[in-house]
């Protein structure tokens, strides 16, 4: 199925079927037109298609007269961090992130380092659809400059942000799996600077991802198996763009990616309370952790762009999603796995806690996930019909911030049409595993009937 997904912060799709060089050139030209010949950073991950798409992005940007600073292979959060420091008008990250190897994306970043604001992104889309590109004359075409010195400033800032002395004194050992993605060449300098003895796995820039790049327990088995043989204090599994992270405890137990945000929130909010921003399908553990520390939770639509935008509006101290993503605007406006690893190591060092104890300190819920297939337009219609079904919500509190979410005292159910597949995603969470299953089954049954 040749499906190209367009949003006001970028485009994504299967390479060669939907995401082609021709389309990417035009999209980059639209962004270059929007930026009016200013400086733009470009970075990519290690997928085989990313090198080709990089050429297309640079062609589109330079055709409008933009000056391009080419970062080469660069984790998306590191590129976002660098936007302000290089006085760039914006940046483009080429990475499929947590998606399968054949998938890729072109993501637009603003001058602040956050994903481009919706209003600006909509303007880029208008230029793209209207093909109203600004084309530079032959003698004003943009130049391309390679940048190789961005790593130092980033890690210098990170080491100032976390308690480096405490981490070094703890003499930690860790297994880190960057899934052969953009983080490969940066794992070693990260570890050395923090004084962490690290065993990296899947850290070859081969163009092939070692496993599914979504950091979930099933994709953390290699790390867990290694830790059963070579004891370590913690294991980390990242997405290919270094925007998501999950952990494996010192016992070799794979923790759900839902715990990453909760562990960090429990640590950070213990030092400073404030507004926490998350999406409508992140575990309620976050709500309880925030309440424990006297903090307020604001919920948005799913996606980094919406989280970061709300954090700016609400002056949030911490934001993230249940997919293993965390951002702290005091450091940068990005979901950042290096920052997450640093904060988790800091929590272990300053609290004298093991990784398993950080997980055990959290309130526990049972989460169930389902998918219901259907044509995209019918998926949205089905959710709209169920949102008006008061019998189904049965005493719960409905919310239509993103799809449909119904909250009860002991749990919730969320229904949302996927942006990448013709399905409705069903997520149910409850204190009771049986109740979570029952609500997921009922929502799935109703959706199948409507679709």
C-alpha positions in Angstrom: 0.0 0.0 0.0 1.6 3.3 -1.2 0.7 5.5 1.8 2.5 8.7 2.4 1.9 10.3 5.8 2.0 14.0 5.9 1.9 16.1 9.1 2.7 19.6 10.0 6.1 18.5 11.4 7.2 16.2 8.5 6.5 13.3 6.1 7.0 9.6 6.5 6.3 6.4 4.6 7.8 3.3 3.0 10.8 4.2 1.0 10.5 3.5 -2.7 6.7 3.1 -2.5 5.5 6.3 -0.9 8.6 8.1 0.2 10.6 8.9 -2.9 13.4 11.2 -3.7 11.2 13.4 -5.9 8.7 13.9 -3.1 11.4 14.6 -0.6 13.1 17.2 -2.8 9.8 19.1 -3.1 9.1 18.9 0.6 12.6 20.1 1.5 12.2 23.0 -1.1 9.0 23.9 0.7 10.8 24.1 4.0 13.7 26.0 2.4 11.2 28.5 1.0 9.6 28.9 4.4 13.0 29.6 6.0 13.9 32.2 3.3 17.5 31.2 2.5 18.6 30.9 6.1 21.0 28.3 7.6 19.6 24.7 8.0 21.1 21.7 9.8 20.7 18.3 8.3 21.3 15.0 10.1 20.4 11.4 9.3 20.3 7.9 10.9 22.1 4.8 9.5 19.4 3.2 7.5 20.4 2.4 3.9 17.7 4.8 2.6 18.8 7.7 4.8 21.9 8.5 2.7 19.7 8.8 -0.4 17.1 10.9 1.3 19.8 13.1 2.7 20.9 13.9 -0.9 17.3 14.7 -1.8 16.8 17.0 1.3 20.0 18.9 0.5 19.1 19.3 -3.1 15.7 20.8 -2.1 17.1 23.1 0.5 20.0 24.4 -1.6 17.7 24.9 -4.6 16.0 27.6 -2.6 19.3 29.3 -1.6 19.6 27.8 1.9 23.0 27.3 3.5 23.1 23.7 4.7 25.3 22.4 7.6 25.6 18.7 7.1 25.9 16.8 10.4 26.1 13.4 8.6 25.0 10.5 10.9 23.6 12.3 13.9 21.0 11.3 16.6 17.8 13.4 16.2 18.0 14.8 19.8 21.7 15.9 19.2 20.6 17.7 16.0 17.8 19.4 17.9 20.1 20.4 20.7 22.5 22.0 18.1 19.9 24.2 16.3 20.2 27.2 18.6 23.9 26.7 19.1 24.6 27.0 15.4 22.1 29.9 15.0 20.1 27.9 12.5 16.7 28.9 11.2 15.7 25.2 11.4 16.9 21.6 10.9 15.9 18.4 9.1 16.3 15.0 10.6 16.1 12.0 8.3 15.2 9.0 10.5 12.6 6.3 10.7 13.0 6.3 14.5 11.1 3.4 16.1 9.6 2.2 12.7 10.8 -0.8 10.7 13.8 -0.7 8.4 11.9 -0.1 5.2 10.2 3.0 6.7 11.7 6.4 6.9 10.8 10.0 7.7 11.8 13.6 7.1 11.2 15.6 10.3 11.2 19.4 10.4 12.8 21.2 13.4 12.5 24.8 14.4 15.2 27.3 15.4 14.5 26.4 19.0 15.3 22.7 18.5 11.7 21.6 19.0 9.7 20.1 16.2 8.3 22.9 14.1 5.2 24.5 15.5 1.9 23.5 13.9 1.3 26.9 12.4 4.7 27.0 10.7 4.3 23.4 9.7 0.9 24.1 8.1 2.6 26.9 6.1 5.2 24.5 4.8 2.5 22.1 3.8 0.7 24.9 1.9 3.9 25.7 0.0 4.4 22.0 -0.7 0.9 21.4 -2.0 0.8 24.6 -4.0 4.4 24.0 -5.4 5.0 27.7 -4.6 8.8 27.2 -4.2 11.4 30.0 -4.1 14.1 29.0 -6.6 17.6 30.4 -6.4 19.4 31.6 -9.4 22.4 29.7 -10.6 24.8 32.0 -8.8 22.8 32.1 -5.5 22.3 28.4 -5.0 22.9 27.4 -1.3 26.2 26.0 -0.2 26.8 22.8 1.8 29.3 22.6 4.7 30.2 19.5 6.7 30.1 19.8 10.5 32.1 17.4 12.6 32.5 19.2 15.9 29.0 19.0 17.3 29.5 16.1 19.7 31.7 18.0 22.2 29.3 20.9 23.0 26.4 18.5 23.4 28.2 16.1 25.9 29.7 19.1 27.8 26.2 20.4 28.4 24.9 17.0 29.3 27.6 16.5 31.9 26.8 19.8 33.4 23.1 19.0 33.6 23.3 15.6 35.4 25.3 14.8 38.6 28.4 13.6 36.8 30.4 13.3 40.0 27.8 11.0 41.6 27.6 8.8 38.5 31.4 8.5 38.2 31.7 7.6 41.9 29.2 4.9 41.6 31.4 3.0 39.1 28.5 1.7 37.1 28.6 -0.9 34.3 26.0 -1.0 31.6 25.0 -2.8 28.4 23.8 -0.3 25.7 22.0 -1.3 22.5 21.6 1.5 19.9 20.2 -1.1 17.4 22.8 -0.2 14.7 21.2 3.2 14.5 22.3 6.8 14.8 23.6 6.5 18.3 26.3 3.9 17.5 29.4 6.1 17.3 28.3 8.2 20.3 27.8 5.4 22.9 31.5 5.2 23.7 32.1 9.0 24.3 29.0 9.1 26.4 30.1 6.3 28.5 33.7 7.5 28.9 32.7 11.0 29.9 30.4 9.6 32.6 32.8 7.0 33.8 30.5 4.1 33.0 32.0 0.8 32.0 29.9 -0.1 28.9 29.5 -3.2 26.8 27.9 -1.9 23.6 26.0 -4.3 21.3 24.5 -3.8 17.9 26.7 -0.7 17.4 27.8 -1.2 13.8 26.6 1.4 11.2 25.8 -1.4 8.8 22.7 0.1 7.3 20.7 -2.8 8.8 18.9 -2.6 12.1 19.7 -5.5 14.4 16.1 -5.9 15.5 12.8 -3.9 15.5 13.9 -0.4 16.6 11.1 0.1 19.0 12.5 -0.3 22.6 10.1 -2.7 24.0 10.7 -5.8 26.2 10.6 -8.2 23.3 13.4 -6.2 21.6 15.5 -6.1 24.8 16.1 -9.9 25.0 19.7 -9.7 23.6 20.6 -7.2 26.3 18.9 -9.3 29.0 20.7 -12.5 27.8 24.1 -10.8 27.8 23.5 -9.4 31.3 22.7 -12.9 32.6 26.2 -13.9 31.5 28.1 -10.6 32.1 26.6 -9.0 35.2 25.9 -5.2 34.8 24.1 -2.6 36.8 21.7 -1.8 34.0 20.9 -2.3 30.4 19.6 0.3 27.9 17.8 -0.3 24.6 17.3 2.7 22.3 15.4 3.5 19.1 17.4 4.1 15.9 17.2 7.9 16.3 18.0 7.9 20.0 14.6 9.4 20.9 13.2 6.4 22.8 14.6 4.2 25.6 13.8 1.2 27.7 15.8 -0.5 30.4 16.8 -3.9 31.6 17.4 -4.3 35.3 20.5 -5.7 37.0 18.5 -8.9 37.4 18.1 -9.3 33.6 14.4 -8.3 33.7 13.2 -6.4 30.7 11.1 -3.4 31.8 8.2 -2.0 29.7 9.1 1.2 27.9 6.2 2.7 29.9 8.5 2.8 33.0 11.2 5.0 31.4 9.2 8.2 31.8 7.8 7.2 35.2 11.3 6.4 36.6 12.7 9.7 35.5 9.6 11.7 36.6 9.8 10.1 40.1 13.4 11.2 40.3 13.2 14.7 38.7 10.0 15.7 40.5 11.6 14.7 43.8 14.0 17.6 43.2 11.6 20.1 41.6 7.9 20.1 41.2 6.0 21.6 38.3 3.9 20.8 35.3 4.3 17.5 33.6 3.1 17.0 30.0 2.2 13.7 28.5 -0.2 12.2 25.9 -3.6 10.6 26.4 -2.3 7.0 26.2 0.6 7.1 28.7 0.3 5.0 31.8 -1.6 6.4 34.8 1.5 5.7 36.8 2.7 9.2 35.7 -0.4 10.8 37.2 0.2 9.0 40.5 3.9 9.9 40.5 3.2 13.6 39.8 0.5 13.7 42.5 3.0 12.1 44.9 5.3 15.1 44.3 2.6 17.8 44.2 2.8 18.3 40.5 0.1 18.7 37.8 -0.2 16.6 34.6 -1.4 18.2 31.3 -2.4 15.8 28.5 -2.1 16.3 24.8 -2.3 14.5 21.5 0.2 11.8 20.7 3.5 13.0 19.3 6.6 14.9 20.2 5.5 18.1 18.5 2.4 18.3 20.6 4.2 17.5 23.8 6.9 20.1 23.3 4.4 22.7 22.2 2.3 22.2 25.3 5.5 22.2 27.5 6.3 25.7 26.1 2.7 26.9 26.7 2.5 25.4 30.2 6.1 26.1 31.2 6.5 22.4 32.0 9.5 21.0 33.7 9.2 17.6 32.2 7.4 15.9 29.3 7.3 12.5 27.7 5.3 9.6 26.4 4.7 6.0 27.4 6.8 4.8 24.4 10.0 5.5 26.3 10.4 9.2 25.5 11.4 12.0 27.8 12.3 15.7 27.3 13.4 18.4 29.8 13.3 21.9 28.2 15.9 23.1 30.7 18.3 20.9 28.8 16.8 20.8 25.3 13.5 20.6 23.5 13.9 17.0 22.4 13.1 13.4 23.3 16.6 12.4 24.2 17.8 8.9 25.1 21.3 10.1 26.1 19.6 12.5 28.6 17.3 9.7 29.8 20.3 7.4 30.4 22.1 10.1 32.3 19.1 10.9 34.5 18.4 7.2 35.3 22.1 6.7 36.2 21.9 9.8 38.3 18.8 8.4 40.1 20.6 5.2 40.8 23.8 7.0 42.0 22.2 9.7 44.2 19.5 7.4 45.7 21.8 4.4 46.1 19.1 2.4 44.3 19.4 -0.5 41.9 17.6 -0.4 38.6 15.1 -3.0 39.8 14.4 -0.9 42.9 13.6 2.2 40.7 11.0 0.1 38.9 9.6 -1.4 42.1 9.1 2.1 43.6 6.4 2.9 41.0 2.7 2.3 41.2 1.7 -0.7 39.1 -1.0 -0.9 36.4 -1.8 -3.6 33.8 -1.9 -2.4 30.2 -3.4 -4.2 27.3 -3.0 -3.1 23.6 -5.1 -4.1 20.6 -5.5 -3.1 16.9 -8.6 -3.1 14.9 -8.2 -2.8 11.1 -10.3 -0.6 8.9 -10.1 2.0 6.2 -8.6 5.3 7.6 -11.7 7.4 7.1 -13.9 4.7 8.6 -11.6 4.5 11.6 -12.2 8.1 12.5 -16.0 7.7 11.9 -16.1 4.7 14.2 -14.3 6.6 17.0 -16.7 9.5 16.6 -19.7 7.2 16.9 -18.4 5.5 20.0 -17.7 8.9 21.6 -21.5 9.5 21.5 -22.2 6.1 23.0 -23.0 6.9 26.6 -23.9 3.3 27.4 -20.4 2.1 26.6 -18.7 4.8 28.6 -20.8 3.7 31.6 -20.1 6.2 34.3 -16.6 7.0 33.0 -15.3 10.4 32.1 -14.8 10.8 28.3 -12.1 13.0 26.6 -11.7 13.7 22.9 -8.4 15.5 23.1 -6.9 12.8 20.9 -9.4 10.1 19.6 -11.5 9.0 22.5 -10.4 8.3 26.1 -12.7 7.2 28.9 -11.4 7.3 32.5 -12.8 5.3 35.4 -11.6 5.3 39.0 -9.6 2.1 38.5 -8.4 2.6 34.9 -9.0 3.9 31.4 -9.4 3.0 27.7 -8.1 5.0 24.8 -9.1 4.6 21.1 -7.0 6.4 18.4 -6.8 6.1 14.7 -3.2 5.4 13.7 -1.2 7.9 11.7 1.0 5.1 10.1 -1.4 2.2 9.6 -5.1 1.8 8.7 -6.0 0.7 12.2 -7.6 1.9 15.4 -5.2 1.5 18.4 -7.0 0.3 21.5 -5.2 0.7 24.9 -6.7 -0.3 28.2 -5.1 0.1 31.6 -6.4 -0.9 35.0 -5.2 -1.9 38.5 -6.8 -5.3 37.6 -5.4 -7.3 34.7 -8.8 -8.9 34.1 -10.6 -5.5 34.0 -8.0 -4.2 31.5 -8.5 -7.2 29.3 -12.3 -7.0 29.5 -12.4 -3.3 28.6 -10.0 -3.8 25.7 -12.2 -6.8 24.5 -15.4 -4.7 24.7 -13.9 -1.7 22.9 -12.5 -4.0 20.2 -15.9 -5.8 19.8 -17.7 -2.4 19.4 -15.2 -1.1 16.9 -15.3 -4.3 14.8 -19.1 -4.0 14.8 -19.0 -0.3 13.7 -16.3 -0.8 11.1 
